[in-house]
Amino acid sequence: MTGPILTRREGGILEVTIDRPKANAIDLKTSRVMGEIFRNFRDDPKLRVAIITGAGEKFFCPGWDLKAAAEGDPVDGDYGVGGFGGMQELRDLNKPIIAAVNGICCGGGLEIALSTDIILAAEHATFALPEIRSGTLADAASIKLPKRIPYHIAMDMLLTGRWLEVVEASRWGFVNEILPASRLMERAWELARLLESGPPLVYAAIKEVVREAEGRDFQTTMNKITRRQFRTVDTLYSSEDQLEGARAFAEKRDPAWKGR
């Protein structure tokens, strides 16, 4: 695909690149394109894992395109099927997603990264929520960030808009690995291939349980698991892959996952 979003597909891996010079900012049209891409990723049984990154070496994504807003894009407009950036409000997105943060990651760009499962970052990456300085709300980040990192650090970012270098971001736990820029995408693909080889039905169950558990107490969530009230857990427990995992362990061989 050409245009604001580039895609590359190899086996069960989908690479998604935000490519909107100069800064990879996202307007309404781009967000809707991203929603279609991630919906197709979700619904394609042959795709197992996605990588999202930004074009160039300076910007991952600064979030909302303020120039487009100045020209009439409403901040509460139609972002598309998955909400802003195509994934953070996309229902049942039960496949692993890796963010390869190749530079500035702020505002809605940081919210996109927080919507993924693993965040890899280049050594020069920086992070911030500068919405406070323009008199607006970092809405998704206000919900997600205090659940991802210590409350007081999250509130510091939200209330002051200050920038974090990648080492500090890693120290507070929302970056998994720091890499030389030249190694970032290589490492992202290494990790994606590892995940591609894993059990897709288990991944789906993990993501649904983790997502639903955020708003529930421990025992309520455990009861839903044991009663097979999560769709993905019920599918897993009735699957060929569940039997294959046990047989492969007993036979001391690698399992052949079929996703069914």
N, C-alpha and C positions, 0 to 999 in steps of 0.2 A: 504494500500500500504506500502511496506517495501522499504528500500533503503534510498537515500538521502532526500526524501520527504515523510513524513507520513501524511495520511489523515484520518479523522474521520468524519463520516456523521451521523447526528441525526436529523430526520425530515427534515426541510428545511435549516438546518445549516451545513456548511462544515468547518471543522477545518483543516488547513494546517500547518504542522510543518516542518521547515528546520532542518534536522538532519544529519549534516556532521561533525563529530568530526575532529579536536578539536574545531573549531571556527565557524562552520556553514557557511563557505565561499562558494561561488557559482561559479562553473566552467561552461563551455558551456553545458555539458551534463545535469547538474542539472537545468540550466536555461530552457533548452528545455522541461524537464519533468514538470517544473512549468508552462510553457506555455500551455502544454496540459491539465494540471489540471484546470487552470483558464479558458481556452476555454470551457472545459466541464462544469464548473460551470456556465459560462455565458449562455450556450446553453441549460441547463437542467431546464425546467420550474418548477420542483419541488424544486429546490434549491433557497433560497431567500437571504441568507446572508452568508458571509465567514469571518473567523478569520484566521489571519496569525501570527505565533509566531515562536520562535526558541527553539530547544531542550536544556535542561540543564538550569543552573541558571546564567551562565556568559555571554553568547553571544546570542543576537537576530540574528544579521548577520553583518559581517564586509564588506560585498560586494564581490567584485571580488577576486577569488582565485589566489593569486600571485604565489603560488607554481605551480598551473596548467599552469599559464602563462609562468613561467620559463621552463616548460616542453614542451611548444609548443602551448598552447591555445592562439590564437591571440585575442588581445583586441577588434578587430573589426570583430570577427568571427560570426558564426550563433548562436545567442542566442535563436532562436526559435520563435514561432508564436507571442508571446507577448513582444518581446524584453527582455532586461535583467530582470530576476526575474519573467517573465511570465505575468506581468499585465500592466506595465507602458505604453506599446505601443499597448495593445490589444484593438482593435476597439469595440465600442458599449458595453463596460463593464458597464452596467447600473444597477448593483446591489450593495448594500452596502457592504463594506469590512472594518473590524476592524483590526488594528494592535495591538497586545499585546506584547509590547517591554519588554523583560525579562532580558535585560542586555546591553552589548555593541552594539550600533547601529551606524554604521559609513559607509562612502563611499557609495557604491551601496546599502548597507543595509538601510541607511537613505533614499536613493532614493526610495526604495521599500516602506518604511513607508510613505513617502510623496505621494505615489500613492494610498494610502488607504483613507478612508473617516473620520475615527475616530482613534486617537492614544491614547491608554492606556499604561502607563509605570510603571514599578516597581520602587520602591524607589531608587534602586541602578543603574538604567539605566543611560547610558551616550551617548552623541551624538557628532559626528564630521564629517568633510569632509577633511580627511587627504591627498587627492590626490595631493595637491600642493607640499607636501613633497617628493613625488616620481616622480615629474615632469610630471604629467598628468592632464587631465581635468575632473572635476566632471560634466559631460555633462548634465545629466537630472537635477541634483541639481542646476546647473547654470541657468536653465530655470525656475524651479519650486520654489526654496526657496525664491527669492526676491518677489514672489507673495504671499507667505504664511506668512512671518514675515517681520518686518521693513527692508528696503533696507540696511541700514548701518550694521545691525547685520548679515544679510545674507552675505554681502560682507566681513565682518570680518571673518566669518567662512570659506568662500571660499578662501580668500587670505592668511590666516594664518594657517588654519587647526586646530585651537584650539578646545579643548574639552569643552562641556557644560554639567554640571550636570543637573539632571532632573528638579530641581527646576527652574533653569534659562530657560531651554527649555520650561517649562510651562509658565513662565513669558512672554516669547516672543510669546506664542500662538500656538506652534505646538504640544503641548501635551494637551489632553483633561482632563485626570485624572492621578494623581499619587497614586499608591496603594502599600501596602505591597506585597512583592513577593508572599506570601501565598494566597493572595486574587486576584492576577492578572487574572488568567484564569477563576476563578469563576465570576468575574465582567464582563469579556469579554463575557462569555456565558449568563449572565443575560441580557446584552445589546443586544446580538444577538437574544435572544428569544423575546425581545421587538420589534426589527426590523422585525423578522420573522412574527409577528402578524400584521404588518402594510400592507398598500396597495402597492403591487409590481409595479403596473403601474405608481403610483405617484412617487415612488422612481426612476424608470427609467426616467421619465420626468424630475425630479429634476436634476439627474446626467447629462443628456444630455444638459439641458439648462445651468447649471453651467459651464460645460466643454466648450461649444461653446461660452458662454458669455465672457470668458477670453480674446478672441481675437477680440471682437466686441464692439462697443459703445452701450449704453443702448437702444436707440430707435430702432436701427437695430434689436437687439435681441427681444425686445417687439413686433415689427412688425412680426417677424417670429413666435412668439408664437400665436398672435392673428389671423394670417393667417394660422395657423396649418401647418407650414412648417417644424417643427420638427417632425420626425416620431413618437417619443414616445408621444408627446403631441397630435398628431392626433389620435393615438391609444387610449389614455386615454379619450379624449373627445367623442369618439364613443363607449366607453366600457360599459359593464354591471356594472363594479365596480363604474363608475361615478354615475350611477343611484342609485346603492346600498348605496353609501355614503350619498346621499341626503335623501333617504328613511329612512335609519337608524337614521339620525339626527332628521328627522321629527317624527319618531316613538319612539325616546328616547331609542334606543337600540344599542348594539355594532354591527358594520357592519360585514358581512361575506364576506371577500374578496376572489375572485376567480381568479384574475389575467387575466381576460378577459372582 
